[in-house]
Amino acid sequence: MTTSADRILANLPPTFAPLPRPTAISTLADAFGGQLLQAENSLAAVMFAHWVDYADAGADTLTDLAAIAALYGLKPRDDETIEEFRQHLKRYVLTFLNGTVTVRGICRIVADALGLVVADDQLDTWWNRRPSSLLSTVDAAGDDAATLLFGVPAVLVRGTAARPATFSGSVDLSRPVDLRGRSLLSIAIAGAAATTFDLAAHLDPASADIGAIVGALGAVTGIVAENAGGRLAIQSATAGATSTLELADIPGDAAPAILGIQPHAYTGTAEVQAQIVGTVELGAALDMTTQRYLRLVIDGTSGHEIDCAAANAAATLPADIVHAIQEAAGAGVAALDPQGRLMVSSPTPGLAGTVALLTPTAGDATRLLFGDAATYARGRDPAPAQVSGTADLSAGIDLSQRANLAITVDTAAPVVVN
């Protein structure tokens, strides 16, 4: 075998032929040739260290393979030998190259996590099967009694965990609602006596948004209120068969406005007088120096242009305004509500009564006294109790399971109608 020293000597002139060996020049060539041979071996070792099939071949510990694996975020397990880790690394890199979301990729990832080796190249992949003209027919054994007993050949039914009693609202509360005059909730929790809660004490009833409503209901012990996609959900703080919630029908009930739950008891309405209520509080005194006249028409026939200013127009009291309207239109036509807002009413009850505010010829005080209130109102005749459904019955409904309706009219005993 030709060595590095032989190649060095072969390049020298014939006069330096080192024959016979050993000679001084051959000894010198052997020294340099040995160094060159070691360098060649080191270069080969570096090259093999970068090839996964040769790295750490014949070594006692993992060195080069572990460095290659670190490039892919992989570390050898404590129980792996060098050759086992070499195969592990090849499978790991192949998964990255071929993708992790394929059937084979998923199998490789699962096998790698479990420390297993899977023959993924032998998987029976249905999309690669060749079309076959053979037909498979499956015949039932015929001894299953499920169809006879339950009417279905197979069914899977799962139970549910204990859940709290919940009212799920159907009203979109993404915009504020007006709860004035309907801010009460009568709620009974877990069979206890019903208690009445006034939302108006915890929020602005004229503009109640869902956040304010949820916050207000937080003061009620035993329930949890939340915003469920813009709709209100109220649930009991407990779960299971003993978890119950009950809403009672009361005057001023907020349930229809915030939950969409209609009452079960309905009453008729008495006749109502036509009335206009101002939207501004008049305060202690008003300056009516330039705005002093009000034009009022009662029941469509009696018109009055009224000077509402006092003798000292710059300091007109609300009582002076009421007195001036009553002097012109009659006692009981004008009054102040508890908030100090001006009210004008028709003395005629029912639908025949009307109140209208028109523009006077000069010095219009309508907006000063009433703000942006409506300028026309009509009374209402007595009305019977009436229930108006919200369900669309035009296409018919299935009453095979629920067909009974219990109705009580006036003071008569309840009647069940099928």
C-alpha positions in Angstrom: 0.0 0.0 0.0 1.4 3.4 -1.0 1.8 5.7 2.0 2.2 9.5 2.3 5.9 9.0 2.8 6.2 7.0 -0.4 4.4 9.7 -2.3 6.8 12.3 -0.9 9.9 10.3 -1.9 8.5 9.5 -5.4 8.6 13.3 -6.1 12.3 13.6 -5.3 15.2 13.3 -7.9 16.7 9.8 -8.3 19.8 10.8 -6.5 17.7 10.9 -3.3 16.4 7.4 -3.8 16.2 6.0 -0.2 17.4 2.6 -1.0 17.9 0.4 0.8 15.8 1.4 3.8 16.1 2.8 6.3 17.9 5.9 5.4 18.0 9.4 6.9 15.8 10.9 4.1 13.2 8.1 4.4 13.0 8.6 8.1 12.4 12.3 7.6 9.7 11.5 4.9 8.0 9.0 7.3 7.7 11.7 10.0 6.0 14.2 7.7 4.0 11.5 6.0 2.6 10.4 9.3 1.4 13.9 10.1 -0.2 14.2 6.7 -2.0 10.8 7.2 -3.3 12.0 10.6 -4.6 15.2 8.9 -6.4 13.1 6.2 -7.9 10.9 8.9 -9.1 13.9 10.9 -10.7 15.5 7.8 -12.5 12.2 7.0 -13.7 12.0 10.6 -15.1 15.6 10.4 -16.8 14.6 7.1 -18.3 11.4 8.7 -19.5 13.5 11.7 -21.8 15.4 9.4 -23.4 12.3 7.9 -26.1 10.8 9.9 -25.3 7.2 8.7 -21.6 7.5 9.9 -21.7 9.9 12.8 -20.5 8.3 16.1 -20.1 5.0 14.3 -18.2 2.7 16.6 -18.1 5.3 19.4 -19.0 4.6 23.0 -21.1 7.8 23.6 -23.4 10.0 21.6 -21.6 13.2 20.5 -22.0 14.0 16.8 -25.5 12.5 16.4 -26.8 14.5 19.4 -25.4 17.7 17.8 -27.2 16.9 14.5 -30.4 16.2 16.4 -30.2 19.4 18.3 -30.7 21.3 15.0 -34.2 19.8 15.0 -35.0 20.2 18.7 -34.5 16.5 19.4 -32.6 15.0 22.4 -31.7 11.3 22.9 -33.6 9.4 25.5 -31.6 8.0 28.4 -32.4 4.4 27.4 -31.4 4.8 23.7 -28.2 3.3 22.2 -26.3 5.0 19.5 -27.9 2.9 16.7 -31.4 3.2 18.2 -31.0 7.0 18.4 -29.7 7.1 14.8 -33.0 5.4 13.6 -35.0 7.7 15.9 -33.4 10.8 14.3 -34.1 9.5 10.8 -37.8 9.0 11.5 -38.0 12.3 13.3 -36.6 14.3 10.3 -38.6 12.3 7.9 -41.8 13.4 9.7 -40.8 17.0 9.3 -40.0 16.5 5.6 -43.2 14.6 4.7 -45.6 16.7 7.0 -47.2 16.1 10.4 -50.9 16.4 9.4 -51.0 13.3 7.2 -52.1 9.9 8.4 -48.5 8.7 8.4 -47.3 11.9 10.1 -49.8 11.5 12.9 -48.8 7.9 13.4 -45.1 8.8 13.5 -45.7 11.6 16.1 -47.8 9.3 18.3 -45.2 6.5 18.0 -42.4 8.9 18.8 -44.2 10.2 21.9 -44.7 6.7 23.1 -41.2 5.5 22.3 -42.5 3.0 19.7 -41.5 2.2 16.2 -44.4 2.0 13.7 -44.2 0.5 10.2 -46.0 3.5 8.7 -44.9 2.6 5.2 -47.1 -0.5 5.4 -50.3 1.3 6.5 -53.5 0.3 4.6 -54.3 3.8 3.2 -57.7 3.7 1.7 -57.0 6.6 -0.7 -54.3 4.5 -2.3 -56.3 1.3 -2.8 -57.0 0.2 -6.3 -60.7 0.2 -7.3 -62.3 -3.2 -6.9 -65.4 -4.5 -8.5 -66.1 -6.7 -5.5 -69.2 -5.9 -3.5 -69.4 -6.4 0.3 -72.7 -7.3 1.8 -73.3 -7.1 5.6 -76.2 -9.1 7.1 -77.4 -8.4 10.6 -77.3 -11.4 13.0 -81.1 -11.0 13.6 -81.0 -11.5 17.3 -80.9 -7.8 18.4 -84.1 -6.9 20.3 -83.4 -3.1 20.3 -85.7 -2.5 17.4 -88.6 -4.4 19.0 -88.1 -2.8 22.4 -87.2 0.8 21.5 -88.2 1.2 17.9 -84.6 2.0 16.8 -81.9 -0.5 15.7 -79.1 1.3 17.7 -78.9 4.4 19.9 -76.2 6.0 22.1 -77.4 8.1 25.0 -75.1 10.0 27.2 -75.9 11.5 30.6 -75.2 15.0 31.6 -73.6 16.5 34.7 -75.7 18.3 37.3 -76.6 21.8 36.0 -78.0 24.8 37.7 -81.5 26.1 37.1 -81.2 28.9 34.4 -83.2 31.5 32.8 -81.8 32.3 29.3 -83.1 35.6 28.0 -84.2 36.0 24.4 -84.1 39.8 24.4 -81.1 41.5 22.7 -79.7 43.9 25.3 -76.8 45.1 23.2 -78.6 48.5 23.4 -79.9 50.1 26.6 -83.5 49.5 27.5 -86.0 51.8 29.4 -87.0 50.1 32.6 -88.9 53.1 34.1 -92.1 51.7 35.6 -91.0 48.1 35.0 -87.8 47.5 37.0 -89.0 44.9 39.5 -88.1 41.1 39.7 -89.9 38.8 42.0 -87.7 35.7 42.3 -87.8 32.6 44.4 -84.6 30.6 44.8 -84.4 26.9 45.7 -88.0 26.8 46.9 -87.7 29.7 49.3 -90.2 32.5 49.5 -90.1 34.9 46.7 -88.3 38.3 47.2 -88.8 41.4 45.1 -85.7 43.2 43.8 -85.8 46.7 42.3 -83.2 47.1 39.6 -83.9 50.9 39.5 -82.1 51.2 42.9 -78.8 50.1 41.3 -78.9 51.6 37.8 -80.3 54.3 35.7 -83.8 52.9 34.7 -84.1 55.2 31.7 -81.0 53.7 30.0 -80.1 50.3 31.5 -77.5 48.4 29.5 -76.7 44.7 30.0 -73.5 45.5 32.0 -75.5 47.6 34.5 -78.2 44.9 34.8 -75.7 42.1 35.4 -74.0 44.3 38.0 -77.3 45.1 39.7 -78.3 41.5 39.9 -75.0 40.8 41.6 -76.6 42.1 44.8 -79.1 39.2 44.8 -77.8 36.3 47.0 -78.2 32.9 45.5 -78.1 33.7 41.8 -75.4 34.4 39.2 -76.1 36.8 36.3 -74.0 37.0 33.2 -73.9 38.5 29.7 -74.4 35.6 27.2 -73.7 37.2 23.9 -75.8 40.3 24.5 -78.6 38.4 26.2 -79.1 38.1 30.0 -78.7 34.7 31.7 -79.7 34.2 35.3 -78.8 30.9 37.0 -78.9 29.5 40.5 -75.7 29.4 42.5 -76.4 25.6 43.1 -76.8 22.7 40.7 -78.8 19.5 40.6 -82.4 18.6 41.3 -82.7 21.0 44.3 -81.6 24.0 42.1 -84.8 25.9 41.2 -85.6 29.5 40.1 -89.2 30.9 39.9 -90.3 34.3 38.6 -93.6 35.6 39.8 -95.9 38.0 37.9 -96.0 41.4 39.7 -96.9 44.9 38.6 -93.9 46.7 37.2 -92.3 43.3 36.2 -89.0 43.6 34.4 -88.9 40.0 33.2 -90.5 40.7 29.8 -88.1 43.6 29.1 -84.8 42.0 30.2 -85.5 38.2 29.7 -88.3 38.1 27.1 -90.4 35.9 29.5 -94.0 36.9 29.2 -96.3 37.0 32.2 -98.9 34.2 32.8 -101.5 36.6 34.4 -103.0 39.4 32.5 -105.4 42.1 33.6 -107.5 44.7 31.8 -106.7 48.4 31.9 -108.8 51.2 33.1 -109.6 54.2 31.0 -106.7 56.7 30.8 -106.7 60.5 30.5 -104.8 62.2 27.8 -101.7 63.7 29.4 -98.4 65.3 28.4 -95.5 65.2 30.9 -92.5 67.5 30.4 -89.0 66.1 30.3 -87.3 68.9 32.2 -87.4 69.7 35.9 -88.6 73.3 36.3 -86.4 74.0 39.4 -87.0 76.7 41.9 -87.7 79.6 39.4 -87.6 80.3 35.7 -86.7 83.4 33.7 -89.8 83.9 31.4 -89.0 87.4 30.3 -88.9 86.5 26.6 -90.5 83.0 26.6 -93.8 83.3 28.4 -96.7 82.1 26.3 -98.1 78.6 26.0 -100.8 77.6 23.5 -102.9 74.6 24.8 -105.8 72.8 23.1 -108.0 70.5 25.2 -110.2 67.8 23.7 -109.8 69.4 20.2 -112.2 72.2 20.9 -111.0 74.3 23.8 -108.0 76.4 22.8 -106.1 78.7 25.1 -103.1 81.0 24.6 -101.8 81.4 28.2 -99.3 83.9 29.6 -97.5 81.7 32.1 -95.1 84.4 33.5 -95.6 85.8 37.0 -95.6 89.6 37.8 -91.8 89.3 38.0 -91.3 87.4 34.8 -87.5 86.9 35.5 -88.3 84.9 38.7 -91.4 82.9 37.7 -92.2 80.0 40.1 -93.4 76.6 38.9 -96.5 77.1 41.1 -97.2 80.4 39.2 -97.1 78.5 35.9 -99.6 75.8 37.1 -101.9 78.5 38.5 -101.8 80.4 35.2 -102.8 77.3 33.2 -105.5 76.3 35.6 -107.0 79.9 35.5 -107.2 79.7 31.7 -108.0 76.0 31.0 -109.7 74.8 34.2 -108.8 73.3 37.6 -107.0 69.9 37.4 -105.6 70.6 33.9 -102.1 71.4 35.1 -99.9 70.0 37.9 -96.3 69.2 38.9 -95.1 65.6 39.2 -92.8 64.5 42.1 -89.7 65.4 40.1 -90.9 68.9 39.5 -91.9 68.4 35.8 -95.0 70.1 34.4 -98.0 67.9 33.4 -101.1 68.9 31.5 -104.1 66.6 31.3 -107.5 66.4 29.7 -110.5 66.4 32.1 -112.2 64.0 29.7 -111.4 60.4 30.5 -111.0 57.8 27.7 -110.4 58.0 24.0 -112.4 61.2 23.6 -109.8 63.2 25.7 -106.9 64.9 23.9 -104.2 67.4 24.8 -102.2 69.3 22.2 -99.4 71.9 22.5 -99.4 74.3 19.6 -97.1 77.2 18.7 -98.2 80.5 20.2 -98.2 83.7 18.2 -95.1 85.1 20.1 -92.8 84.3 23.1 -93.1 80.5 22.7 -92.3 78.9 26.1 -93.3 75.3 25.1 -89.7 73.9 25.0 -88.7 75.9 28.1 -91.6 74.3 30.1 -91.8 70.8 28.5 -88.4 70.1 26.9 -88.6 67.6 24.1 -91.8 65.9 25.3 -94.5 64.9 22.7 -96.8 67.7 21.9 -100.0 65.6 21.4 -101.6 62.9 23.6 -104.9 61.0 23.4 -106.6 59.1 26.2 -107.4 55.4 26.2 -110.7 53.6 26.8 -111.0 50.7 29.2 -109.6 47.5 27.8 -110.2 43.8 28.7 -107.5 41.5 29.8 -105.8 40.1 26.7 -103.0 37.6 26.0 -101.1 38.1 22.7 -98.9 35.2 21.7 -95.4 35.5 20.2 -95.2 32.1 18.6 -95.9 31.8 14.8 -98.7 29.3 14.4 -99.2 29.9 10.6 -97.5 26.5 9.7 -99.1 24.6 12.6 -97.3 23.1 15.6 -96.9 19.6 17.1 -99.2 19.1 20.0 -98.8 15.3 20.3 -96.8 15.6 23.5 -98.0 18.9 25.0 -101.7 19.6 24.3 -103.2 21.0 27.5 -103.8 24.6 28.4 -105.0 25.8 31.8 -107.0 29.1 31.7 -108.6 31.1 34.4 -111.0 33.9 33.4 -111.9 36.6 35.9 -112.7 34.8 39.2 -113.8 31.5 37.7 -112.1 28.2 38.5 -109.3 27.2 36.2 -110.3 25.2 33.1 -108.0 22.7 31.4 -108.5 22.8 27.6 -107.0 20.0 25.5 
